[in-house]
Amino acid sequence: MTATGPGPSDAAVIDLGDGWADDPVPQPGRPAARRGPAVLAALVVCGVLLATAVIGDAPRPQPRLTELARWSALQVLMLSTAGTDTLLVHTPGEVTAYDAADGRRRWRMPGSTSWIHDAGDLVLMGFDQPESTSSVPQFTDAVAVDRLTGQVRWRTQAYLEQLGDVLLSYAGDARHPVVAVHDPATFALRWRVAVARSFVVDRWGSALWELTTDGRLVEHDLGTGTVRRSARVPVPAGTRVAVLASRDAVGIVGYRFDGNGFEERTGATWYARDGLAVVSADNRWPWETDCGAGTSCAYPYDESPKYLIDTATGAPIRPLDGPQHVGSAAGLLLFEGDGGEPGSTLRARLEPVGGRPRTDVAGWRILSTTGQVARLLGHEDQDPFATHLGELTGEGLRPLGRVPYGLVQCASVPRAAICTTTGGEVVIWRTGQERP
């Protein structure tokens, strides 16, 4: 039986595989002739051997979707997840958490979220503030809640960024924020970042680099604020400087405005993390993001090529084309036109090893992403209408089942998925279950 709202319900199985009603009806055969004991014994032995061979060669049963809950929700802004067991539904008025194992509602909190971070046992959320008449840009109200119970652990007014086992807060005037490092569980202050000409968080070295007003480059331990080293370095000319961090180097870039009022770079110098010797600017990517299958999409600070790189080693694999890049466990995805957002239609994927194009995803739409990694795809049949749901894995596209309605957006955790439908409903399924 299908649940009509969030809460307890019987499980309804949706499993309409291709040709589900096309199996031929078995016809009665002629009665067998009478046989003696020896013949019957031989037939039994042959039957056992034949059954063993058939069972051994039989294909694995196909996966299916088991519906756990369904309810009407006409204004869903976003679906997200926390941990491996929590599904979140964001509407203009509240955010609600559901248990991925059974579809039951866990907790809800009023307000419209502008950002969310998964922080282990905590869910960190920023809530939009009412319209303000202040001319100074303000940060959102941030709340940390227990992932399982929804109990509020702490509140603040700031933008929060988690890096490893610490939490950075940006508070006060959004144009010139006060930056501090906290303990994520309690929000206890660890240290404050001093007012500097520029600074950058170095996630590869668990550090924070600042360029002081007197031209010194200072490295702090990110967790404690302790100064690891300090050195005076040449600073590029210009009206503004920025400190950048890559895997093994720290860069200082200068900017100034040209005669037409456009900002341009005046120069950049990169220093090796070990020893701060000047190094080449080649393959310096301050921004790397997970693109699935052990790869990252790497972006330069200038007009240099963007690259797909090996996440473990940082070695370039191949240049990235186009403005949008979405990866997956099955490899980098290629779109029809300038796609890249949920709803975009695919034309192929590139195998993680070798980059060979595969078209098993052609015509499928992206239904869910985590960062720049796609998880779930959908494909529609028109007669009769149905949506096939599939999961991108290391082996390629894995079918999960099909449902007799349209899907808009989804989110997933291992063995569970949540989607909104074109009919204004939210549905939670258990996924990956095999036929009994």
Secondary structure in CASP SS format (residue, H / E / C, confidence):
PFRMAT SS
TARGET T0000
AUTHOR 0000-0000-0000
METHOD secondary structure of the structure
MODEL  1
M C 1.00
T C 1.00
A C 1.00
T C 1.00
G C 1.00
P C 1.00
G C 1.00
P C 1.00
S C 1.00
D C 1.00
A C 1.00
A E 1.00
V E 1.00
I E 1.00
D C 1.00
L C 1.00
G C 1.00
D C 1.00
G C 1.00
W C 1.00
A C 1.00
D C 1.00
D C 1.00
P C 1.00
V C 1.00
P C 1.00
Q C 1.00
P C 1.00
G C 1.00
R C 1.00
P C 1.00
A C 1.00
A C 1.00
R C 1.00
R C 1.00
G C 1.00
P H 1.00
A H 1.00
V H 1.00
L H 1.00
A H 1.00
A H 1.00
L H 1.00
V H 1.00
V H 1.00
C H 1.00
G H 1.00
V H 1.00
L H 1.00
L H 1.00
A H 1.00
T H 1.00
A H 1.00
V H 1.00
I H 1.00
G H 1.00
D H 1.00
A C 1.00
P C 1.00
R C 1.00
P C 1.00
Q C 1.00
P E 1.00
R E 1.00
L E 1.00
T E 1.00
E E 1.00
L E 1.00
A E 1.00
R E 1.00
W E 1.00
S E 1.00
A C 1.00
L C 1.00
Q C 1.00
V C 1.00
L C 1.00
M E 1.00
L E 1.00
S E 1.00
T E 1.00
A E 1.00
G C 1.00
T C 1.00
D C 1.00
T E 1.00
L E 1.00
L E 1.00
V E 1.00
H E 1.00
T C 1.00
P C 1.00
G C 1.00
E E 1.00
V E 1.00
T E 1.00
A E 1.00
Y E 1.00
D E 1.00
A C 1.00
A C 1.00
D C 1.00
G C 1.00
R C 1.00
R E 1.00
R E 1.00
W E 1.00
R E 1.00
M E 1.00
P E 1.00
G C 1.00
S C 1.00
T E 1.00
S E 1.00
W E 1.00
I E 1.00
H E 1.00
D E 1.00
A E 1.00
G C 1.00
D C 1.00
L E 1.00
V E 1.00
L E 1.00
M E 1.00
G E 1.00
F E 1.00
D C 1.00
Q C 1.00
P C 1.00
E C 1.00
S C 1.00
T C 1.00
S C 1.00
S C 1.00
V C 1.00
P C 1.00
Q C 1.00
F C 1.00
T C 1.00
D E 1.00
A E 1.00
V E 1.00
A E 1.00
V E 1.00
D E 1.00
R C 1.00
L C 1.00
T C 1.00
G C 1.00
Q C 1.00
V E 1.00
R E 1.00
W E 1.00
R E 1.00
T E 1.00
Q E 1.00
A C 1.00
Y E 1.00
L E 1.00
E E 1.00
Q E 1.00
L E 1.00
G C 1.00
D C 1.00
V E 1.00
L E 1.00
L E 1.00
S E 1.00
Y E 1.00
A E 1.00
G C 1.00
D C 1.00
A C 1.00
R C 1.00
H C 1.00
P C 1.00
V E 1.00
V E 1.00
A E 1.00
V E 1.00
H E 1.00
D C 1.00
P C 1.00
A C 1.00
T C 1.00
F C 1.00
A C 1.00
L E 1.00
R E 1.00
W E 1.00
R E 1.00
V C 1.00
A C 1.00
V C 1.00
A C 1.00
R C 1.00
S E 1.00
F E 1.00
V E 1.00
V E 1.00
D E 1.00
R C 1.00
W C 1.00
G C 1.00
S C 1.00
A E 1.00
L E 1.00
W E 1.00
E E 1.00
L E 1.00
T C 1.00
T C 1.00
D C 1.00
G C 1.00
R E 1.00
L E 1.00
V E 1.00
E E 1.00
H E 1.00
D E 1.00
L C 1.00
G C 1.00
T C 1.00
G C 1.00
T C 1.00
V E 1.00
R E 1.00
R E 1.00
S E 1.00
A E 1.00
R E 1.00
V C 1.00
P C 1.00
V C 1.00
P C 1.00
A C 1.00
G C 1.00
T C 1.00
R E 1.00
V E 1.00
A E 1.00
V E 1.00
L E 1.00
A E 1.00
S C 1.00
R C 1.00
D C 1.00
A E 1.00
V E 1.00
G E 1.00
I E 1.00
V E 1.00
G E 1.00
Y E 1.00
R E 1.00
F E 1.00
D C 1.00
G C 1.00
N C 1.00
G C 1.00
F C 1.00
E E 1.00
E E 1.00
R E 1.00
T E 1.00
G E 1.00
A E 1.00
T E 1.00
W E 1.00
Y E 1.00
A E 1.00
R C 1.00
D C 1.00
G C 1.00
L C 1.00
A C 1.00
V E 1.00
V E 1.00
S C 1.00
A C 1.00
D C 1.00
N C 1.00
R C 1.00
W C 1.00
P C 1.00
W E 1.00
E E 1.00
T E 1.00
D E 1.00
C C 1.00
G C 1.00
A C 1.00
G C 1.00
T E 1.00
S E 1.00
C E 1.00
A E 1.00
Y E 1.00
P C 1.00
Y C 1.00
D C 1.00
E C 1.00
S C 1.00
P C 1.00
K C 1.00
Y E 1.00
L E 1.00
I E 1.00
D E 1.00
T C 1.00
A C 1.00
T C 1.00
G C 1.00
A C 1.00
P E 1.00
I E 1.00
R E 1.00
P E 1.00
L C 1.00
D C 1.00
G C 1.00
P C 1.00
Q C 1.00
H C 1.00
V C 1.00
G E 1.00
S C 1.00
A C 1.00
A C 1.00
G C 1.00
L E 1.00
L E 1.00
L E 1.00
F E 1.00
E C 1.00
G C 1.00
D C 1.00
G C 1.00
G C 1.00
E C 1.00
P C 1.00
G C 1.00
S C 1.00
T E 1.00
L E 1.00
R E 1.00
A E 1.00
R E 1.00
L E 1.00
E C 1.00
P C 1.00
V C 1.00
G C 1.00
G C 1.00
R C 1.00
P E 1.00
R E 1.00
T C 1.00
D C 1.00
V C 1.00
A C 1.00
G C 1.00
W C 1.00
R E 1.00
I E 1.00
L E 1.00
S E 1.00
T E 1.00
T E 1.00
G C 1.00
Q C 1.00
V E 1.00
A E 1.00
R E 1.00
L E 1.00
L E 1.00
G E 1.00
H E 1.00
E E 1.00
D E 1.00
Q E 1.00
D C 1.00
P C 1.00
F E 1.00
A E 1.00
T E 1.00
H E 1.00
L E 1.00
G E 1.00
E E 1.00
L E 1.00
T E 1.00
G C 1.00
E C 1.00
G E 1.00
L E 1.00
R E 1.00
P E 1.00
L E 1.00
G E 1.00
R E 1.00
V E 1.00
P C 1.00
Y C 1.00
G C 1.00
L E 1.00
V E 1.00
Q E 1.00
C E 1.00
A E 1.00
S E 1.00
V E 1.00
P C 1.00
R C 1.00
A E 1.00
A E 1.00
I E 1.00
C E 1.00
T E 1.00
T E 1.00
T C 1.00
G C 1.00
G C 1.00
E E 1.00
V E 1.00
V E 1.00
I E 1.00
W E 1.00
R E 1.00
T E 1.00
G E 1.00
Q E 1.00
E E 1.00
R C 1.00
P C 1.00
END
